[in-house]
Amino acid sequence: MKVLFSSWKGKLVDNRGKPEPDWEESPNIKLPDTFGGSLSGFIGWDGIILLDEKADAVEMTANYTASLQSSSCGRCFPCRVGTKVAEDIIKRILSGNGKSSDLEELSDLCDSISKNSKCGIGQLGTVAITDSLKYFRSDYEDYISGKRKAPNLSYPYKMTAPCISACPTGMDIPQYIEYIKDADFAGSLANIREASPMANTLGRACFHPCENSCRRANVDEPIAICKLKRYAWDWEDQHAVESPKNLNMHTRKEKIAVVGAGPSGLSAAYYLALQGFHVTVYEKLMGPGGAAWTGIPQYRIPKEILLREAEQVKDVGVDIKYGVEFGKDETFKSLRDAGYGAFYLATGGDLSKKARVEGEFEGYEGFVGGIGVLKDVVLKTMPNPPMKGNELPKPKRIFVIGGGNTAMDCVRTFRRLGCEDVSIVYRRTMKELPADPHEIHEAEEEGVLFKFLLAPTKIVAKNNKVVGLECQKMELGEPDESGRRRPQAVKGSEHILDCDLIISAIGQDCDIRYLAEEPTIKKSDWDTIITDEDTMQTEVADIFAGGDVQTGPLTLVTAVGQARRAAQSIGQFLRGEKVEITDEQKVENMIAKLGAYDKNEVVPEAGGWDRKAMPICGIEEKNNSFTEVELGYSQEDAMEEASRCMRCYIVGMAAVNGGGK
């Protein structure tokens, strides 16, 4: 990207005084203009970026320093007092009342704040101030002498952290961890609920992208962010705690229909109810949770706990109607006629993707889709199962086609059903498996076999029953668009593996037949709903969508994050406001694109503080029951693990010409 000036990540690019065609590229910067052409610069934890001459480094630094002061938690003197003194000095300079000695004082002060602060606000925040003093000293001197006046741009900012930036819900992770460290467990869960009402679900089955962006990993191991979230839920679940109250319950007359009671639908309903709207969730199943209910086995998310989580959504004023299939029992027209003013579509991806092998459409007994078979097992094995009769199959030899988390759920489930010979068939190697490494490790430990570099080509059957799977050997070639090495067939290597059950778990598709009623809504080639990526609004103004039906099968936390954005947008729509994200959210998007986490950063922190291992049940319980595998932290372990957090808060600020919006 070409910019006027950049000191980002310590790499200096200075094009001041050069004609724009001759500007040097700044390869380490990806800065999207989320402000519609009015963005003039960015300042943050890693330096300063100026896009054009409209930006003023001194005014940017003054506003940025004020944001550091307002973001300071106040727990340490160097940051609390130091940033206030720095703010006052720069304000004095900006107003034309500064003196030359202020510059040396400010430089020394920044050095002291950086070296002695206890969190990222002070440790990292002064980098940009120091850069401005180093590279724009003449501008400071012009302000001191009265030769320069501030352009008065707008400066929206966002306080975040690498983990927060990586979380689709924008959850304040360091804060809820801090509450656990301080033994304020109720405060921790209250903080979590500001970003998600699904602490139980996410604390047990989240893909935790936050942990992949945890700066603690640069020291020793990432914080167990996901499991600490679960601890906050477990603590409330085990104590007599009053449920959250909705002081705005039904204070507005507008009605909203949410289609789908999965994590995305329940989350959207929760946040819409908090705004005072009347919200009804329509779910075709007889229980809540969507994929978390039918697709994630009981040993990962106990259904009785998921039921209690749904009850808390109902407690804030949400009505959930089960056994209602949208597009059949209710439609857009019927609900509009009943006074519903907006829709949130969160129907998920509940169809198994086709395996594209010969024989899959023949109706052979013993060939099933992963999504369907997991749902069948859940409904027959949960406490007081609603689906009785027709005993679950216990085949002698099972092959599961695929390498994702659904495939791992399938093999681990059938080990628990007493099946001893259960294998994954995958066309690449262990290194390319897309499943969560934790899930792969657990599957191996539970006795699952892995057959790599094999591509299924044909289902072999006798008398309409599966008896084998024909496979072809593969070898890895050059990387494809995903970055993984592309598998290539070895000619003449076809052979048959005997088996009596084949499960296709290579992905999921979305059932959006109900959109026939609204043909103007755009759909992708993969049968997902196309929306504005920021507001989640479709081409039809009163219809919004999120979760797997919008992204394609992805992660629970992404679905929940989209629900929170959609609830904001639906509220704006029904109140007659412009449907848009806030300036702070625009800055948040910029930070995410820039990258808040640097895996190569050398963090000046003593290492060797091991991550607390999650206690798990024994191997016998794993292989003979659907007992929850992860037992949860003790209070002592949760507090110790929380103490490892370094509170890596950072601030990013945009310089916007023309006032932003």
NULO-784260 format. One line per field, with one value per residue (C-alpha): residue number from 1; residue in three letters; chain; z, y, x. Coordinates in steps of 0.001 Angstrom, whole numbers, always signed. Each point is the difference from the previous one (the first is absolute). Layout:
<rs>
seq	[NUM ...]
type	[ALA ...]
mol	[A ...]
w	[Z ...]
v	[Y ...]
u	[X ...]
</rs>
This chain:
<rs>
seq	[1 2 3 4 5 6 7 8 9 10 11 12 13 14 15 16 17 18 19 20 21 22 23 24 25 26 27 28 29 30 31 32 33 34 35 36 37 38 39 40 41 42 43 44 45 46 47 48 49 50 51 52 53 54 55 56 57 58 59 60 61 62 63 64 65 66 67 68 69 70 71 72 73 74 75 76 77 78 79 80 81 82 83 84 85 86 87 88 89 90 91 92 93 94 95 96 97 98 99 100 101 102 103 104 105 106 107 108 109 110 111 112 113 114 115 116 117 118 119 120 121 122 123 124 125 126 127 128 129 130 131 132 133 134 135 136 137 138 139 140 141 142 143 144 145 146 147 148 149 150 151 152 153 154 155 156 157 158 159 160 161 162 163 164 165 166 167 168 169 170 171 172 173 174 175 176 177 178 179 180 181 182 183 184 185 186 187 188 189 190 191 192 193 194 195 196 197 198 199 200 201 202 203 204 205 206 207 208 209 210 211 212 213 214 215 216 217 218 219 220 221 222 223 224 225 226 227 228 229 230 231 232 233 234 235 236 237 238 239 240 241 242 243 244 245 246 247 248 249 250 251 252 253 254 255 256 257 258 259 260 261 262 263 264 265 266 267 268 269 270 271 272 273 274 275 276 277 278 279 280 281 282 283 284 285 286 287 288 289 290 291 292 293 294 295 296 297 298 299 300 301 302 303 304 305 306 307 308 309 310 311 312 313 314 315 316 317 318 319 320 321 322 323 324 325 326 327 328 329 330 331 332 333 334 335 336 337 338 339 340 341 342 343 344 345 346 347 348 349 350 351 352 353 354 355 356 357 358 359 360 361 362 363 364 365 366 367 368 369 370 371 372 373 374 375 376 377 378 379 380 381 382 383 384 385 386 387 388 389 390 391 392 393 394 395 396 397 398 399 400 401 402 403 404 405 406 407 408 409 410 411 412 413 414 415 416 417 418 419 420 421 422 423 424 425 426 427 428 429 430 431 432 433 434 435 436 437 438 439 440 441 442 443 444 445 446 447 448 449 450 451 452 453 454 455 456 457 458 459 460 461 462 463 464 465 466 467 468 469 470 471 472 473 474 475 476 477 478 479 480 481 482 483 484 485 486 487 488 489 490 491 492 493 494 495 496 497 498 499 500 501 502 503 504 505 506 507 508 509 510 511 512 513 514 515 516 517 518 519 520 521 522 523 524 525 526 527 528 529 530 531 532 533 534 535 536 537 538 539 540 541 542 543 544 545 546 547 548 549 550 551 552 553 554 555 556 557 558 559 560 561 562 563 564 565 566 567 568 569 570 571 572 573 574 575 576 577 578 579 580 581 582 583 584 585 586 587 588 589 590 591 592 593 594 595 596 597 598 599 600 601 602 603 604 605 606 607 608 609 610 611 612 613 614 615 616 617 618 619 620 621 622 623 624 625 626 627 628 629 630 631 632 633 634 635 636 637 638 639 640 641 642 643 644 645 646 647 648 649 650 651 652 653 654 655 656 657 658 659 660 661]
type	[MET LYS VAL LEU PHE SER SER TRP LYS GLY LYS LEU VAL ASP ASN ARG GLY LYS PRO GLU PRO ASP TRP GLU GLU SER PRO ASN ILE LYS LEU PRO ASP THR PHE GLY GLY SER LEU SER GLY PHE ILE GLY TRP ASP GLY ILE ILE LEU LEU ASP GLU LYS ALA ASP ALA VAL GLU MET THR ALA ASN TYR THR ALA SER LEU GLN SER SER SER CYS GLY ARG CYS PHE PRO CYS ARG VAL GLY THR LYS VAL ALA GLU ASP ILE ILE LYS ARG ILE LEU SER GLY ASN GLY LYS SER SER ASP LEU GLU GLU LEU SER ASP LEU CYS ASP SER ILE SER LYS ASN SER LYS CYS GLY ILE GLY GLN LEU GLY THR VAL ALA ILE THR ASP SER LEU LYS TYR PHE ARG SER ASP TYR GLU ASP TYR ILE SER GLY LYS ARG LYS ALA PRO ASN LEU SER TYR PRO TYR LYS MET THR ALA PRO CYS ILE SER ALA CYS PRO THR GLY MET ASP ILE PRO GLN TYR ILE GLU TYR ILE LYS ASP ALA ASP PHE ALA GLY SER LEU ALA ASN ILE ARG GLU ALA SER PRO MET ALA ASN THR LEU GLY ARG ALA CYS PHE HIS PRO CYS GLU ASN SER CYS ARG ARG ALA ASN VAL ASP GLU PRO ILE ALA ILE CYS LYS LEU LYS ARG TYR ALA TRP ASP TRP GLU ASP GLN HIS ALA VAL GLU SER PRO LYS ASN LEU ASN MET HIS THR ARG LYS GLU LYS ILE ALA VAL VAL GLY ALA GLY PRO SER GLY LEU SER ALA ALA TYR TYR LEU ALA LEU GLN GLY PHE HIS VAL THR VAL TYR GLU LYS LEU MET GLY PRO GLY GLY ALA ALA TRP THR GLY ILE PRO GLN TYR ARG ILE PRO LYS GLU ILE LEU LEU ARG GLU ALA GLU GLN VAL LYS ASP VAL GLY VAL ASP ILE LYS TYR GLY VAL GLU PHE GLY LYS ASP GLU THR PHE LYS SER LEU ARG ASP ALA GLY TYR GLY ALA PHE TYR LEU ALA THR GLY GLY ASP LEU SER LYS LYS ALA ARG VAL GLU GLY GLU PHE GLU GLY TYR GLU GLY PHE VAL GLY GLY ILE GLY VAL LEU LYS ASP VAL VAL LEU LYS THR MET PRO ASN PRO PRO MET LYS GLY ASN GLU LEU PRO LYS PRO LYS ARG ILE PHE VAL ILE GLY GLY GLY ASN THR ALA MET ASP CYS VAL ARG THR PHE ARG ARG LEU GLY CYS GLU ASP VAL SER ILE VAL TYR ARG ARG THR MET LYS GLU LEU PRO ALA ASP PRO HIS GLU ILE HIS GLU ALA GLU GLU GLU GLY VAL LEU PHE LYS PHE LEU LEU ALA PRO THR LYS ILE VAL ALA LYS ASN ASN LYS VAL VAL GLY LEU GLU CYS GLN LYS MET GLU LEU GLY GLU PRO ASP GLU SER GLY ARG ARG ARG PRO GLN ALA VAL LYS GLY SER GLU HIS ILE LEU ASP CYS ASP LEU ILE ILE SER ALA ILE GLY GLN ASP CYS ASP ILE ARG TYR LEU ALA GLU GLU PRO THR ILE LYS LYS SER ASP TRP ASP THR ILE ILE THR ASP GLU ASP THR MET GLN THR GLU VAL ALA ASP ILE PHE ALA GLY GLY ASP VAL GLN THR GLY PRO LEU THR LEU VAL THR ALA VAL GLY GLN ALA ARG ARG ALA ALA GLN SER ILE GLY GLN PHE LEU ARG GLY GLU LYS VAL GLU ILE THR ASP GLU GLN LYS VAL GLU ASN MET ILE ALA LYS LEU GLY ALA TYR ASP LYS ASN GLU VAL VAL PRO GLU ALA GLY GLY TRP ASP ARG LYS ALA MET PRO ILE CYS GLY ILE GLU GLU LYS ASN ASN SER PHE THR GLU VAL GLU LEU GLY TYR SER GLN GLU ASP ALA MET GLU GLU ALA SER ARG CYS MET ARG CYS TYR ILE VAL GLY MET ALA ALA VAL ASN GLY GLY GLY LYS]
mol	[A A A A A A A A A A A A A A A A A A A A A A A A A A A A A A A A A A A A A A A A A A A A A A A A A A A A A A A A A A A A A A A A A A A A A A A A A A A A A A A A A A A A A A A A A A A A A A A A A A A A A A A A A A A A A A A A A A A A A A A A A A A A A A A A A A A A A A A A A A A A A A A A A A A A A A A A A A A A A A A A A A A A A A A A A A A A A A A A A A A A A A A A A A A A A A A A A A A A A A A A A A A A A A A A A A A A A A A A A A A A A A A A A A A A A A A A A A A A A A A A A A A A A A A A A A A A A A A A A A A A A A A A A A A A A A A A A A A A A A A A A A A A A A A A A A A A A A A A A A A A A A A A A A A A A A A A A A A A A A A A A A A A A A A A A A A A A A A A A A A A A A A A A A A A A A A A A A A A A A A A A A A A A A A A A A A A A A A A A A A A A A A A A A A A A A A A A A A A A A A A A A A A A A A A A A A A A A A A A A A A A A A A A A A A A A A A A A A A A A A A A A A A A A A A A A A A A A A A A A A A A A A A A A A A A A A A A A A A A A A A A A A A A A A A A A A A A A A A A A A A A A A A A A A A A A A A A A A A A A A A A A A A A A A A A A A A A A A A A A A A A A A A A A A A A A A A A A A A A A A A A A A A A A A A A A A A A A A A A A A A A A A A A A A A A A A A A A A A A A A A A A A A A A A A A A A A A A A A A A A A A A A A A A A A A A A A A A A A A A A A A A A A A A A A A A A A A A A A A A A A A]
w	[+0 -835 +2807 +638 +3157 +2186 +3007 +440 +1594 +20 -3812 -1148 -3266 -522 -3236 +1162 -2686 -2782 -2844 +672 -2995 +1521 +3466 +1524 +828 +3635 -223 +3638 -77 -924 +911 -1316 -420 +1989 +33 -3634 -1332 +2952 +1822 +331 +2459 +2765 +3275 +2478 +1950 -2875 -1312 -2291 -3518 -2036 -3262 -1194 +881 +1796 +2956 +2731 +2067 +3035 +175 -533 +2822 +2340 -521 +177 +3309 +1382 -1066 +1846 +3148 -297 -684 +2983 +2661 +2638 +1790 -446 +680 -3095 -2420 +1982 +847 -2803 -2839 +1670 +216 -3616 -1086 +1732 -1577 -3561 +470 +1147 -3064 -2319 +1408 -694 +3667 +2 +333 -1460 +3277 -185 -2777 +2080 +3006 -2129 -1453 +3451 +1309 -2827 +736 +3670 -732 -2437 +2356 +3203 -969 +775 -3117 -3717 +211 +1549 -1310 -3665 -168 +115 -3180 -2207 +2230 -147 -3800 -377 +2029 -2049 -3505 +378 +2332 -2343 +111 +3803 -156 -2414 +2495 +2820 -2046 -1083 -3708 -212 +732 +563 -2935 +2465 -1581 +1636 +2017 +763 +1887 +1310 +3036 -695 +460 -2353 +1482 -179 -3602 -937 +1688 -2344 +2963 +1058 +3540 +2569 +770 +2293 +2126 +618 +720 +2460 +1803 +385 +1317 +2592 +905 -1335 -1991 -299 -1341 -2520 -1402 -73 -2054 -2359 -522 -1331 -3094 +100 +1974 -1017 +2561 +524 -3689 -950 +3139 -1055 -3800 -1232 -2583 +2119 -2660 +2919 +1300 -3375 +521 +3659 +672 +2884 -2690 -823 +3568 +697 -698 -832 +2762 +215 -1011 -1130 +3112 +2341 -1695 +815 +3617 +369 -1186 +2157 +3094 -522 -914 +3312 +2207 +880 -2229 -1190 -3761 -2068 -2 -3054 +1125 -3553 -384 -2581 +259 -3786 -2116 -2973 -544 -1447 -1290 +435 -2088 +1613 +3676 -464 +1589 -2584 +267 +3798 +240 -2373 +1905 +3301 -1150 -1750 +3166 +2004 -2335 +1008 -3073 -21 -1375 -1031 -1034 -2362 +103 -1987 +2534 +3416 +1869 -128 -1235 -3686 -898 +3641 +853 -2773 -1468 +3062 +2113 +3616 +1175 -1225 +853 +2462 -1242 +3442 +372 -3454 +1008 +3020 -2211 -2274 +3059 +884 -3481 +666 +3366 -1713 -1859 -3044 -1095 -1554 -2068 -731 -2694 -2465 -3465 -1691 -3602 +835 +3371 -99 -2875 -580 -1005 +2942 +2490 -1710 +67 +3732 +509 -81 -1190 -483 -460 +984 -1943 +1895 -1394 -77 -2148 +906 -3197 -616 -3054 -2780 +50 -3812 -41 -2206 +1607 +2543 -1513 -167 +3458 +1339 +3590 +1857 -1784 +1976 +339 +3043 +956 -129 +1913 +2788 +345 +191 +2711 +2032 -76 +1139 +2638 +1822 +3399 -515 -3747 -2141 -2731 +1165 -1698 -2947 +1834 -1101 -2377 +1367 -3128 +151 -2231 -722 -2344 +395 -3080 +915 +2331 +1671 +3423 -1180 -1072 +3428 +1686 -2078 +751 +3699 +242 -1475 +2278 +2850 -1528 +399 -3534 +164 -3624 -872 -2529 -1627 -3752 -1168 -3315 +1486 +3021 +3729 -543 -2239 +2172 +446 +3310 +3296 +1136 +3390 -1662 -2026 +3124 +1883 -2906 -120 +3753 -214 -2518 -3313 -2976 -2780 -3612 -1834 -3698 -1022 -2147 -34 -3525 +338 +2539 -306 +875 -118 +296 +467 +3084 +280 +96 -958 -1076 -3123 +415 -2070 +1402 -127 +100 +832 -2716 +25 +2456 -1104 +723 +3651 +453 +493 -2406 -2681 +26 -3300 -869 -430 -3151 +382 +3801 +458 +2693 +2186 +3788 +1651 +2236 +870 +680 -1919 +1344 -2274 +2097 -2540 +680 +317 -2247 +816 -677 -1157 -1950 +2055 -2000 -2972 +1537 -191 -3352 +98 +2876 -1459 +465 -522 -2184 +3231 +959 +2711 +503 -1111 +2389 +679 +1846 +2673 +660 -977 -1973 -3207 -3174 +1642 +2611 +2819 -364 +1603 +145 +1788 +1142 -2224 -2373 -835 +261 -846 +2775 +2096 +3787 +2880 +1094 -3480 +1 +3399 -1055 -3090 +2148 +2182 -3045 -1489 +3225 -109 -3647 +512 +2890 -2232 -2760 +2248 +1653 -3415 +273 -2653 +30 +426 +2293 +2384 -521 +2814 -1848 -3180 +1879 +1403 -3569 -887 +2966 -949 -3529 +1202 +2410 +3728 +680 -1111 +467 -476 +2741 +2790 +3173 +3026 +2478 +1987 -1368 +1440 +1555 -1358 -1176 +2311 -1569 -186 +2152 -2069 +738 -270 -3205 +1144 +447 -3359 -1920 +1800 +640 -1102 +3253 -542 -728 +1389 +3685 +435 +2063 +3766 +1416 +932 -3493 -1706 +2070 -623 -3728 -69 +1731 -3067 -2057 -809 -768 -3471 -672 -2907 -1556 -3699 -1307 -3445 -1285 -1974 -2190 +81 +3358 -791 -742]
v	[+0 +3500 +2546 +3445 -1122 -3089 -1108 -3114 -2969 +1914 +163 +3606 +1054 +3770 +1379 +3596 +2397 -2603 -12 -2686 -2210 -343 -1028 -3055 -2948 -921 -3802 -658 +2166 -1102 +2933 -146 +3337 -738 +3712 +368 +1919 +2366 -1940 +2022 -2030 -2556 -6 -2825 -2422 -622 +3522 +2641 -197 +3126 -437 +3610 +3561 +607 -2037 +1823 -2179 +2299 +307 -3776 -622 +2397 -1763 -3411 +828 +1142 -3354 -1855 +1958 -718 -3695 -408 -2306 +2072 -2991 +1083 +3441 +313 -455 +1761 +3112 -121 +24 +2895 +2057 -881 +1015 +3375 +676 -712 +1954 +2946 -288 -349 +3175 +2006 +289 -2569 +442 -1828 -1750 -1717 -2230 -1472 -363 -1820 -2321 -932 -469 -2412 -2075 -229 -897 -2723 -1614 +99 -534 -3306 -398 +702 +3469 +1390 -2524 +263 +3226 +2342 -1398 +2356 +3025 -678 -421 +3310 +1780 -1653 +522 +3129 +2141 +2989 -152 +80 +2984 +1778 -446 +1307 +3080 +604 -659 -3003 -463 -3269 -1138 -1339 -3389 -2644 -2711 -3075 -2689 -3513 -1596 -3654 -2802 -2661 -2560 +2389 +909 -3691 -712 +445 +1074 +2726 -1370 +1867 -3060 +1518 +1552 -3188 -1836 +2738 -497 -3716 +806 +2250 -2717 +2116 -2821 +1594 +3148 -2109 -1592 +3363 +1342 -2993 +486 +3493 -1732 -3390 -1730 -3373 -351 -3675 -894 +2067 -1034 -3631 -24 +3283 -227 +2737 +2127 +2295 -2524 +14 +3752 -82 +1901 -2373 -2565 +2159 -631 -3600 -1216 +1827 +611 -2573 +2719 -2347 -2175 +2992 +1158 -3364 +342 +3243 -1848 -3064 +2175 +1631 -3328 -1479 +2934 +1717 +3049 +2184 -162 +3124 +2485 +1918 +3455 +806 -3099 +643 +3771 +314 -1088 -1426 -3772 -1944 -3582 -1942 -3177 -2652 -593 -736 +2110 +2762 +135 -118 +2659 +2360 -537 +745 +3317 +1064 -704 +2136 +2880 -393 -1785 -2882 -2931 -3432 -2778 -2681 -3330 -3117 -2334 -746 +1448 +2987 +262 -904 -1594 +212 -2152 -2580 +135 +311 -3162 -146 -664 +3494 +1979 -1645 +737 +698 +2893 +1307 -63 +2179 +2434 +295 +607 +3030 +1386 -478 +1737 +3309 -113 -2217 -2419 -3248 -2121 -3490 -2362 +2836 -372 +3350 +30 -2564 +624 +3715 +2210 +3534 +948 -1631 +1654 +3391 -242 -735 +3272 -1094 +2875 -1752 -3453 -1529 -3186 -2343 -3394 -1341 -2739 -3232 -2027 -2298 +985 -2573 -2305 -167 -3702 -2603 -1600 +2693 +575 -3676 -43 -2684 -1029 +930 +3259 +3109 +3672 +1206 +2711 -2382 -2818 +2307 +1396 -3536 -965 +3138 -512 -3620 +352 +3229 -204 -746 -362 +1358 -2486 -3604 -3385 -1087 -858 +1840 -1996 -1587 -990 -1954 +2255 +3683 +2464 +3720 +2042 +3431 +1717 +2835 +309 -1687 -3024 -65 +186 -2966 -2302 +903 -545 -3507 -973 +874 -2194 -2988 -171 -1087 +418 +3665 +1862 +3390 -128 +3175 +860 +2037 -594 +680 +3370 +1243 -1163 +3019 -1190 +1630 -1588 -666 -2029 -1983 -780 -1132 -2221 -1675 -548 -1600 -2582 +1513 -1067 +2357 -1068 +2791 +661 -1908 +1419 -1894 -734 -2494 -1475 -3773 -1745 -3439 -515 +3778 -22 +1597 -2529 +2111 +3295 +200 +2450 +1308 +796 +3645 +1944 +3674 +2481 +3786 +2140 +991 +3251 -1034 -305 -3748 -2331 -1237 -3783 -1807 -3477 -2877 -1813 -3639 +164 -690 -2547 -926 +340 -2246 +1759 +46 +3720 +3029 +3504 +2988 +2944 +2258 +3071 +1498 +1751 +2411 -639 +3367 -1151 +2425 +2856 -895 +2471 +2779 -517 +3413 -1091 -775 -3460 -1263 -2928 -2032 +717 +2481 +3339 +3083 +2957 +3194 -1383 +2724 +379 -3500 +1588 -1697 +1601 -73 +2744 -1801 -3269 -609 -3218 -1407 -3104 -3004 +915 +3163 -1111 -3635 -2459 +1786 +400 +516 +3175 +1537 -739 +1669 +3029 +505 -238 +2837 +2187 -941 +866 +3454 +438 -1266 +2417 +2865 -1094 -197 +3329 +1658 +663 -524 -3607 +212 -916 +2563 +1881 -2071 -3186 +1384 +508 -3523 -1335 +1922 -1454 -3512 +519 +1515 -2889 +651 -3060 -392 -3554 +1220 +2626 -454 +500 +1110 -2346 -2879 -3352 -3454 +394 -3068 +79 -1859 -3263 -645 -3012 -2732 -3239 -3388 -1998 -2583 +2654 +1485 -3207 -1345 +3001 +3498 +1494 +3482 -411 +3327 +299 +3721 +1940 +161 +3508 -95 -1069 +2538 +2858 -1103 -326 +3421 +1462 -847 +2670 +2996 +2420 +783 +2913 +2272 +3057 +714 +3347 +1250 +3545 +810 +3062 +1533 -1379 -3703 -726]
u	[+0 +1267 -183 +1436 +1777 +199 +1990 -2158 +1746 +3271 +292 +375 -1641 +254 -1410 -347 +1157 -238 -2562 -2619 +939 +3485 -1176 +1664 -2246 -629 -289 -939 -3141 -3524 -2193 -3570 -1768 -3134 -866 -982 +2976 +403 +2715 +3216 +2047 +257 +1917 +390 +2138 +2434 +559 -1474 -1453 -810 -1894 +29 +924 -3310 +1227 +1882 +2329 -21 -3781 -279 +2453 -1806 -3325 +1639 +1687 -3366 -1481 +2784 -822 -3742 +741 +2343 -1413 +1760 +1516 +3598 +1470 +2268 -2905 -2733 +2005 +2567 -2541 -1842 +3189 +834 -3499 +328 +3420 -1152 -3230 +2096 +2212 -3010 -1570 +3171 +995 +2786 +3734 +2980 +829 -3415 +1296 +2826 -2280 -2569 +2647 +1338 -3523 -898 +3086 -967 -3636 +1050 +2519 -2054 -3648 -1668 -2160 -19 -1544 +3175 +2524 -1000 -1968 +2970 +1614 -2009 +668 +3741 -180 -1814 +2690 +2734 -1400 -2146 +2083 -164 -3798 +111 +2340 -2361 -2838 +2217 +919 -3602 +663 -2352 -3695 -1859 -2206 -2611 -598 -2167 +1769 -2140 +1878 -335 +1595 +536 +2554 +1369 -2407 -2982 +780 +63 -3354 -2986 -2154 +2464 -94 +2115 +2105 +2661 -2748 -1988 +3251 +971 -3303 +775 +3470 -1655 -2566 -2880 -1565 -3432 +1660 +1897 -3157 -1802 +2902 -133 -3741 +619 +1401 -1723 -2744 +1528 +2808 -812 -37 +3042 +1882 -315 +53 +1481 +2783 +1706 +1730 +855 +2525 +1755 +524 +996 +3270 +670 +878 +3039 +1168 -1031 -3573 -3238 -2527 -2822 -2458 -2755 +11 +88 -3189 -1511 +1121 -1979 -3131 +711 +367 -3393 -1572 +1175 -1017 -3234 +366 -2857 -478 +722 -2879 -1168 -1067 -1146 -2202 -2725 +286 -363 -2947 +1947 +80 +2930 +112 +3227 +143 +2176 +808 +3684 +2744 -450 -3780 -75 +2710 -1806 -3248 +1738 +1476 -3194 -1994 +2438 -913 -3636 -1369 -2480 +2003 -1258 +2369 -1336 +1839 -880 +1617 -1446 +2971 +2356 +3557 -183 +3337 +1047 -3041 +21 +3499 +2219 -35 -1101 +3569 +961 -3155 -2404 -3504 -1448 +2434 -887 -3668 +741 +1867 -3042 -2174 +2109 -657 -3711 +386 +831 -3320 +591 -2731 +1307 -2383 +1309 -1212 -729 +1528 +474 -1145 -2679 -1668 +824 +1124 +1198 -3559 -1732 +2321 -122 -3790 +301 +1884 +3643 +2157 +3349 +1521 +3318 +759 +2314 -941 +3555 +1457 -1754 +422 +2959 +2038 +119 +3020 +245 +741 -1583 -3047 -867 -3461 -963 -1595 +2316 -543 +3174 +816 -1005 +801 +1925 -2497 -2959 +1660 +1215 -3510 -1396 +2469 -680 -3755 +340 +2712 -846 -1761 -3719 +499 -2849 +865 -415 -5 +2149 +3185 +3108 +2202 +3160 +1882 +3221 +2059 -634 +1637 -622 +868 +1397 +2446 -1910 -1593 -3209 +2035 +1667 -3398 -1168 +2942 +67 -3762 +136 +2870 -2352 -2690 +2308 +1401 +3626 +1148 -614 +2169 +374 +624 +1723 +1607 +2841 +2252 -265 +1700 -2844 -2906 -2315 -1465 +932 +3306 -1588 -2775 +2542 +2021 -3106 -1077 +3423 -21 -3435 +1189 -1092 +2123 +1123 +414 +1805 +612 -3111 -2808 -3338 -1208 -2863 -2403 -27 -3276 -1611 -3758 -337 +2275 +3423 +2835 +2994 +1510 +2119 +2885 +2842 +3419 +1065 +3240 +463 +896 +303 -2041 -3513 -1889 -462 +3774 -186 +1795 -2372 -636 +581 -1200 +2453 -1067 -946 -112 -3729 -804 -2955 -164 -2575 -2537 -3687 -551 +1252 -605 +508 +1218 +1666 -2094 -3453 -2492 -2807 -3683 -1370 -3042 -2086 +1579 -2198 -2453 +2616 +1769 +1737 +2235 +3400 +1474 +3534 +994 +172 -3628 +836 -1746 +1913 -170 +1878 +3032 -146 -3738 -1222 -2882 -1200 -1356 -3442 +126 -1847 +1942 +3402 +2025 +3025 +1806 +651 -2836 +1944 +3640 -380 +911 +2576 +260 -2407 +1751 -271 -3727 -397 +2054 -2145 -3125 +1191 +653 -3384 -1829 +1575 -1053 -3548 -403 +1144 -2378 -3052 +766 +211 +3729 +2645 +1152 +3760 +2839 +1448 +3250 +1504 -957 +1543 +3256 -399 -200 +3159 +1871 -1088 +1329 +3279 +460 +38 +2153 +3601 +1244 +3573 -152 +2515 -2021 +2071 -1648 +1451 -1172 -364 -3459 -1751 -3588 -2359 -1097 -3727 -965 -1671 -1803 +1710 +371 -2535 -2660 +908 -462 -3046 -2241 -891 +1277 +1404 +3709 +1213 -785 +677 +2523 -7 -233 +3676 +1076 -2281 +1397 +3582 -564 -1666 +3053 +2108 -1818 +2215 -2897 +1317 -2314 +819 -1633 -467 -1222 -1022 +474 -3135 -312 -3468 -1105 -426 -3626]
</rs>
